[in-house]
Amino acid sequence: MPLKTAIFAAAALIAGAAGAHPNIYTYLDANGVRHYTDVPDNNRYKLLSMSSQDLTESGDHYNPALLARATRYDAIIENAAVSSAVEANLLRAVIVVESGFNSRALSKRGAVGLMQLMPATANRFGVPYIAVIGNNSAMNQIRYGQLAKYGEQRGNVGNLLGDVPFGKFAEMLGGYGEEVRDPAQIAPALKRARESVHKLRKSAVINIWVDPREYAPGTKNQTMYK
Protein backbone atom coordinates (compact mmCIF):
# COMPACT_ATOMS: atom_id res chain seq x y z
CA MET A 1 0.00 0.00 0.00
CA PRO A 2 1.80 3.15 -1.15
CA LEU A 3 1.74 5.92 1.44
CA LYS A 4 2.66 9.27 -0.05
CA THR A 5 3.28 10.69 3.40
CA ALA A 6 3.01 8.24 6.25
CA ILE A 7 4.39 10.03 9.27
CA PHE A 8 1.19 10.54 11.22
CA ALA A 9 1.25 11.75 14.82
CA ALA A 10 0.42 9.00 17.28
CA ALA A 11 -2.61 10.94 18.45
CA ALA A 12 -4.11 10.59 14.99
CA LEU A 13 -4.05 6.86 15.31
CA ILE A 14 -5.41 6.59 18.80
CA ALA A 15 -8.51 8.72 18.24
CA GLY A 16 -9.41 8.82 21.90
CA ALA A 17 -12.29 10.52 23.58
CA ALA A 18 -10.92 13.98 22.82
CA GLY A 19 -10.90 13.07 19.13
CA ALA A 20 -8.08 15.53 18.34
CA HIS A 21 -5.80 14.52 15.48
CA PRO A 22 -4.15 16.13 12.46
CA ASN A 23 -6.04 15.89 9.18
CA ILE A 24 -5.29 12.97 6.86
CA TYR A 25 -6.16 13.16 3.16
CA THR A 26 -6.58 10.46 0.54
CA TYR A 27 -7.44 9.88 -3.11
CA LEU A 28 -7.63 6.97 -5.54
CA ASP A 29 -5.65 7.48 -8.76
CA ALA A 30 -6.49 6.25 -12.27
CA ASN A 31 -4.45 3.07 -11.73
CA GLY A 32 -6.41 2.11 -8.64
CA VAL A 33 -3.63 3.07 -6.22
CA ARG A 34 -4.72 4.71 -2.98
CA HIS A 35 -2.58 7.66 -1.82
CA TYR A 36 -2.41 9.16 1.67
CA THR A 37 -0.84 12.32 3.03
CA ASP A 38 -1.08 14.81 5.87
CA VAL A 39 0.06 17.63 3.53
CA PRO A 40 -2.12 17.58 0.37
CA ASP A 41 -0.42 19.10 -2.67
CA ASN A 42 -3.33 18.89 -5.13
CA ASN A 43 -7.11 19.09 -5.12
CA ARG A 44 -7.59 15.37 -5.67
CA TYR A 45 -7.04 14.72 -1.98
CA LYS A 46 -10.14 14.52 0.22
CA LEU A 47 -10.24 14.54 3.99
CA LEU A 48 -10.29 11.11 5.65
CA SER A 49 -12.19 11.58 8.86
CA MET A 50 -11.89 7.96 10.09
CA SER A 51 -15.52 8.15 11.16
CA SER A 52 -17.78 5.13 11.23
CA GLN A 53 -18.87 6.08 7.68
CA ASP A 54 -15.33 5.76 6.28
CA LEU A 55 -13.86 2.46 5.14
CA THR A 56 -10.49 0.88 5.84
CA GLU A 57 -8.60 -0.86 3.05
CA SER A 58 -9.95 -4.16 4.37
CA GLY A 59 -13.43 -2.91 3.47
CA ASP A 60 -14.69 -2.48 7.04
CA HIS A 61 -16.05 0.69 8.56
CA TYR A 62 -13.79 2.42 11.06
CA ASN A 63 -14.69 1.52 14.62
CA PRO A 64 -13.98 4.38 17.07
CA ALA A 65 -13.83 1.90 19.95
CA LEU A 66 -10.99 -0.03 18.28
CA LEU A 67 -9.10 3.17 17.49
CA ALA A 68 -9.48 4.29 21.08
CA ARG A 69 -7.83 1.06 22.26
CA ALA A 70 -4.96 1.22 19.77
CA THR A 71 -2.38 1.75 22.52
CA ARG A 72 -2.69 -1.90 23.58
CA TYR A 73 -0.53 -2.74 20.55
CA ASP A 74 2.18 -0.22 21.45
CA ALA A 75 4.70 -2.76 22.72
CA ILE A 76 4.32 -4.95 19.63
CA ILE A 77 4.58 -1.96 17.29
CA GLU A 78 7.61 -0.51 19.05
CA ASN A 79 9.44 -3.86 18.96
CA ALA A 80 8.60 -4.36 15.28
CA ALA A 81 9.78 -0.83 14.50
CA VAL A 82 13.14 -1.44 16.16
CA SER A 83 13.66 -4.80 14.47
CA SER A 84 12.66 -3.39 11.07
CA ALA A 85 14.51 -0.06 11.47
CA VAL A 86 11.42 2.01 10.64
CA GLU A 87 9.45 4.65 12.49
CA ALA A 88 6.84 3.21 14.86
CA ASN A 89 4.37 5.81 13.65
CA LEU A 90 4.80 4.55 10.10
CA LEU A 91 3.63 1.12 11.27
CA ARG A 92 0.74 2.72 13.11
CA ALA A 93 -0.18 4.62 9.96
CA VAL A 94 -0.26 1.44 7.90
CA ILE A 95 -2.41 -0.29 10.52
CA VAL A 96 -4.89 2.58 10.69
CA VAL A 97 -5.27 2.71 6.92
CA GLU A 98 -5.37 -1.05 6.36
CA SER A 99 -7.52 -2.30 9.24
CA GLY A 100 -8.36 0.55 11.61
CA PHE A 101 -6.73 -1.51 14.39
CA ASN A 102 -9.15 -4.38 13.83
CA SER A 103 -7.05 -7.50 14.42
CA ARG A 104 -9.85 -9.64 12.94
CA ALA A 105 -10.08 -7.71 9.68
CA LEU A 106 -10.44 -9.92 6.60
CA SER A 107 -10.55 -8.43 3.11
CA LYS A 108 -12.37 -9.89 0.13
CA ARG A 109 -8.97 -10.81 -1.33
CA GLY A 110 -8.03 -12.83 1.75
CA ALA A 111 -5.70 -10.35 3.46
CA VAL A 112 -5.93 -10.63 7.24
CA GLY A 113 -5.07 -8.88 10.46
CA LEU A 114 -3.88 -5.46 11.53
CA MET A 115 -1.62 -4.88 8.52
CA GLN A 116 -3.71 -6.93 6.07
CA LEU A 117 -1.10 -9.48 5.07
CA MET A 118 -1.70 -12.07 2.39
CA PRO A 119 -0.26 -15.52 3.25
CA ALA A 120 2.46 -15.25 0.59
CA THR A 121 3.49 -11.81 1.85
CA ALA A 122 3.53 -13.02 5.45
CA ASN A 123 5.73 -15.95 4.47
CA ARG A 124 8.09 -13.74 2.48
CA PHE A 125 8.66 -11.37 5.38
CA GLY A 126 8.90 -14.03 8.06
CA VAL A 127 5.64 -13.27 9.90
CA PRO A 128 3.53 -16.39 9.30
CA TYR A 129 0.10 -16.71 10.87
CA ILE A 130 -2.64 -19.28 11.33
CA ALA A 131 -5.88 -18.53 9.50
CA VAL A 132 -8.95 -20.27 10.94
CA ILE A 133 -11.88 -20.25 8.53
CA GLY A 134 -15.47 -21.13 9.40
CA ASN A 135 -16.49 -22.36 5.98
CA ASN A 136 -20.24 -22.64 5.35
CA SER A 137 -19.86 -22.53 1.55
CA ALA A 138 -22.11 -19.49 1.36
CA MET A 139 -22.48 -15.79 2.04
CA ASN A 140 -24.75 -16.75 4.88
CA GLN A 141 -25.64 -13.31 6.19
CA ILE A 142 -27.11 -12.40 2.82
CA ARG A 143 -28.50 -15.89 2.37
CA TYR A 144 -30.38 -15.85 5.69
CA GLY A 145 -32.10 -12.61 4.82
CA GLN A 146 -33.07 -13.83 1.37
CA LEU A 147 -34.42 -17.11 2.71
CA ALA A 148 -36.39 -15.33 5.42
CA LYS A 149 -38.00 -12.95 2.95
CA TYR A 150 -38.35 -15.02 -0.23
CA GLY A 151 -38.44 -18.62 1.00
CA GLU A 152 -36.51 -21.72 -0.04
CA GLN A 153 -37.29 -21.54 -3.75
CA ARG A 154 -35.84 -18.06 -4.29
CA GLY A 155 -33.59 -17.69 -1.24
CA ASN A 156 -30.51 -19.49 -2.53
CA VAL A 157 -29.84 -17.12 -5.43
CA GLY A 158 -26.38 -15.59 -5.83
CA ASN A 159 -25.18 -16.46 -2.33
CA LEU A 160 -23.72 -19.97 -2.59
CA LEU A 161 -19.95 -20.11 -2.95
CA GLY A 162 -19.35 -23.81 -3.46
CA ASP A 163 -17.15 -26.07 -1.36
CA VAL A 164 -13.72 -24.44 -1.38
CA PRO A 165 -10.96 -26.40 0.46
CA PHE A 166 -9.12 -23.33 1.75
CA GLY A 167 -6.49 -25.49 3.44
CA LYS A 168 -5.06 -26.19 -0.02
CA PHE A 169 -4.06 -22.55 -0.37
CA ALA A 170 -1.61 -22.88 2.51
CA GLU A 171 -0.22 -26.09 1.04
CA MET A 172 0.38 -24.40 -2.32
CA LEU A 173 2.57 -21.87 -0.49
CA GLY A 174 4.56 -24.54 1.32
CA GLY A 175 2.61 -24.28 4.57
CA TYR A 176 0.20 -26.45 6.52
CA GLY A 177 -3.45 -26.83 5.60
CA GLU A 178 -6.12 -29.01 7.15
CA GLU A 179 -9.82 -29.61 6.54
CA VAL A 180 -11.80 -30.15 9.75
CA ARG A 181 -15.31 -31.59 9.83
CA ASP A 182 -15.39 -33.02 13.36
CA PRO A 183 -15.61 -30.39 16.14
CA ALA A 184 -13.49 -32.63 18.35
CA GLN A 185 -10.64 -32.25 15.86
CA ILE A 186 -10.47 -28.43 15.97
CA ALA A 187 -8.07 -28.26 18.93
CA PRO A 188 -5.73 -30.99 17.56
CA ALA A 189 -5.74 -29.27 14.16
CA LEU A 190 -4.74 -25.97 15.74
CA LYS A 191 -1.94 -27.72 17.62
CA ARG A 192 -0.65 -29.23 14.38
CA ALA A 193 -0.86 -25.84 12.69
CA ARG A 194 1.14 -24.15 15.47
CA GLU A 195 3.79 -26.85 15.29
CA SER A 196 4.01 -26.46 11.52
CA VAL A 197 4.31 -22.66 11.68
CA HIS A 198 7.05 -22.97 14.30
CA LYS A 199 8.95 -25.51 12.18
CA LEU A 200 8.42 -24.24 8.63
CA ARG A 201 7.87 -20.51 9.25
CA LYS A 202 5.02 -20.68 6.74
CA SER A 203 1.42 -19.60 7.25
CA ALA A 204 -1.17 -22.28 7.98
CA VAL A 205 -4.88 -22.52 7.21
CA ILE A 206 -7.40 -24.52 9.22
CA ASN A 207 -10.60 -24.83 7.20
CA ILE A 208 -13.48 -25.73 9.51
CA TRP A 209 -16.58 -26.87 7.67
CA VAL A 210 -19.72 -25.34 9.18
CA ASP A 211 -23.32 -26.40 8.64
CA PRO A 212 -24.78 -23.76 6.26
CA ARG A 213 -28.14 -24.15 8.01
CA GLU A 214 -26.71 -22.68 11.22
CA TYR A 215 -26.69 -18.90 11.61
CA ALA A 216 -24.98 -16.58 14.06
CA PRO A 217 -27.21 -14.43 16.31
CA GLY A 218 -25.99 -11.29 14.55
CA THR A 219 -27.04 -12.75 11.22
CA LYS A 220 -30.52 -13.49 12.52
CA ASN A 221 -30.86 -9.96 13.86
CA GLN A 222 -29.99 -8.23 10.62
CA THR A 223 -32.46 -5.80 9.10
CA MET A 224 -31.22 -5.92 5.50
CA TYR A 225 -34.29 -7.70 4.15
CA LYS A 226 -36.90 -6.59 6.68
Stockholm file with secondary structure:
# STOCKHOLM 1.0

chainA/1-226         MPLKTAIFAAAALIAGAAGAHPNIYTYLDANGVRHYTDVPDNNRYKLLSMSSQDLTESGDHYNPALLARATRYDAIIENAAVSSAVEANLLRAVIVVESGFNSRALSKRGAVGLMQLMPATANRFGVPYIAVIGNNSAMNQIRYGQLAKYGEQRGNVGNLLGDVPFGKFAEMLGGYGEEVRDPAQIAPALKRARESVHKLRKSAVINIWVDPREYAPGTKNQTMYK
#=GR chainA/1-226 SS CCCSSCCCCHHHHHCCTTCCCCCEEEEECTTSCEEEESSCCSTTCEEECCCTTSBCTTSCBCCHHHHHTGGGGHHHHHHHHHHHTSCHHHHHHHHHHHTTTCTTCBCTTSCBTTTTBCHHHHHHTTCCCEEEEEECSBCHHHHHHHHHHHCHHHHTSSCBCCCCCTHHHHHHTTSCEEEECSGGGHHHHHHHHHHHHHHHCCCEEEEEECCTTCCCHHHHTCCTTC
#=GC SS_cons         CCCSSCCCCHHHHHCCTTCCCCCEEEEECTTSCEEEESSCCSTTCEEECCCTTSBCTTSCBCCHHHHHTGGGGHHHHHHHHHHHTSCHHHHHHHHHHHTTTCTTCBCTTSCBTTTTBCHHHHHHTTCCCEEEEEECSBCHHHHHHHHHHHCHHHHTSSCBCCCCCTHHHHHHTTSCEEEECSGGGHHHHHHHHHHHHHHHCCCEEEEEECCTTCCCHHHHTCCTTC
//
